[in-house]
Amino acid sequence: MLNKLLPRLQVNTIYDIDLNALWEQGVRGIITDLDNTLVGAKAPLATPELIDWLKVVAQIGFQVVIVSNNNRLRVSKFAEPLSLPFIYRAKKPTSASFRRALSMMNMRPEQAAVIGDQMMTDVLGGNRMGLYTILVLPIAKRDEGFFTKVINRSLEKAALTWMKR
């Protein structure tokens, strides 16, 4: 079970991901979390740096779907100006939202990567589906909600401690 919490790749930010290497491995789709992965949890819109990164992602040929546990208003206000498809109230780590994102991109699990800042939602959900999982450090931990801050991060810390042994 704990091996399902281990990402295939761990980087500081999305900007540290070698997109060309991902493409060479056969990845064609990116399923990404929103809050604390692409921008801070309280940031309403994409930063200029993120917009540039998304342009590079598109130029390489990747399809992108935002999959977030947040509500429709939050996710749509962020994703629609970028013309990115999205799934809100995803209930990660359940597999339904990941299956839906794959369907939106018309891809199989081995063709997609999941990028997120939480082991308990993004990595666990992606690994259970056979996706290439990438864990990033949270952008603004102080802005996290109660459940994420108290429950998920505590479980992640315990899992990491146990795995180091």
Buried (B, 14 or more C-beta within 10 A) or exposed (E): EEEBBBBBBBBEBBEEBEBEEBBEEEBBBBBBBBBBBBBBBEBEEBEEEBEEBBEEBEEEEBBBBBBBBBEEEBBBEBBEEBEBBBBBEBEBBEBEBBEBBBEBBEBEBEBBBBBBBBBBBBBBBBBBBEBBBBBBEBBBBEBBEEEBBEEBBEBBEEBEEEEEE
